[in-house]
Amino acid sequence: MILNINIDQEYFQLDVPDGLMTELAPIMNDMDKDFDNGIQMGRFWIDNPSDEQRCQLAANNLVNAMHAENKRMLYLMSAYILNKFPTVQEVMVNSDYEMQDIDIRL
């Protein structure tokens, strides 16, 4: 599966192989269990995050992973987004805005 990522008008494509999606499924399930307890989105605590909010957090972590050159985290966060929204067209991140402003385009 391909994830198109737009970070501050720089475009990236990441191919997450189906086999990796399957391999990461247990970790993504654990992430969801953790997210069920609530998430911190910038200055705000969200008790019951929606799938979009969960993916906004994952997209923020994806950007951090890119800057840190952490491929494992990059693929995990990309797989998480693709798992939640298989029809995602693009993830748009602007570093000038809040995490809640990350746009997951379907």
C-alpha positions in Angstrom: 0.0 0.0 0.0 1.2 3.5 -0.8 1.0 6.4 1.6 1.4 9.9 0.1 2.8 12.3 2.6 3.0 16.1 2.3 5.1 17.8 4.9 5.4 21.6 4.5 4.9 21.2 0.8 7.5 18.5 0.4 6.0 15.3 -1.0 7.0 11.8 -0.1 5.6 8.4 -1.1 6.1 5.4 1.2 5.3 1.9 0.0 4.2 -0.3 2.9 4.2 -3.9 1.7 1.2 -6.1 2.5 3.4 -8.5 4.3 4.6 -5.8 6.6 1.0 -4.7 7.2 0.2 -8.2 8.4 3.4 -8.4 10.5 2.6 -5.1 12.2 -1.1 -5.9 12.9 -0.5 -7.0 16.5 1.4 -3.9 17.3 -1.3 -1.7 15.7 -3.9 -3.5 17.8 -1.8 -2.7 20.9 -1.7 0.9 19.8 -5.4 1.0 19.6 -5.8 -0.5 23.1 -3.5 2.3 24.4 -5.4 5.0 22.5 -8.7 3.7 23.9 -7.4 5.2 27.2 -7.2 8.6 25.6 -4.5 10.6 23.9 -2.6 13.9 24.3 -3.0 16.0 21.2 -0.8 19.1 21.7 -2.3 21.0 24.5 -5.5 18.9 24.6 -6.4 15.6 26.2 -8.9 13.5 24.1 -10.7 10.9 26.2 -12.3 9.0 23.3 -10.2 9.7 20.2 -11.8 9.1 16.8 -10.0 7.2 14.1 -9.1 10.5 12.5 -7.6 11.8 15.7 -5.6 8.6 16.2 -4.2 9.0 12.7 -3.4 12.6 13.3 -1.3 11.5 16.2 0.3 8.8 14.1 1.0 11.3 11.4 2.7 13.6 13.9 4.8 10.6 15.1 5.5 9.8 11.4 7.0 13.3 10.9 9.1 12.9 14.0 10.3 9.5 12.8 11.3 11.0 9.4 13.3 13.8 11.1 15.0 11.2 13.4 15.6 8.8 10.5 13.8 6.1 12.4 12.6 3.8 9.6 10.9 1.3 12.0 8.7 4.0 13.5 8.1 5.6 10.0 6.7 2.3 8.7 4.7 1.5 11.8 3.0 4.9 11.8 2.4 4.7 8.0 0.9 1.2 8.4 -1.3 2.4 11.2 -2.7 5.2 9.0 -3.2 2.8 6.1 -4.9 0.3 8.3 -7.4 2.8 9.6 -8.0 4.5 6.3 -7.0 2.1 3.4 -8.4 4.7 0.9 -6.3 7.6 2.2 -5.1 9.8 -0.7 -2.7 12.0 1.2 -1.6 13.0 4.7 -0.9 16.7 4.8 1.2 18.1 7.7 2.1 21.7 8.2 4.6 22.3 11.0 3.2 25.7 11.7 -0.1 24.3 12.9 -1.5 22.2 15.8 -1.6 18.4 15.5 -5.4 18.6 15.2 -4.9 20.4 11.9 -3.2 17.5 10.2 -5.3 16.7 7.2 -6.0 13.1 6.4 -7.4 13.3 2.8 -9.6 10.3 1.8 
